[in-house]
Amino acid sequence: MCIRDRWKGTLKSSAFSYTTGDELYVSTTPGVPTATRPSGSGDVVRICGWAVASDIVVFVGDAAYAEVA
């Protein structure tokens, strides 16, 4: 679902192995959310959701991000 510049949704996948409560970031690997905050010079830090179970992710995003210096 997309509302203006915001989107949200829930996804369950046996391919996920997050810890409940993990904050998830857009990864440097396209299409794969990561619980590890990007930290390389020039990496973009953007929260894209949270793990509500090891195999369930709630995606909530907007246009906000920060770039690692």
ABEGO torsion letter per residue (X at the ends): XBBEABBBEBBBBAABBBBBGBBBBBBABBGBBBABBBABBGBBBBBAEBBABAABBBBBBBABBBBBX
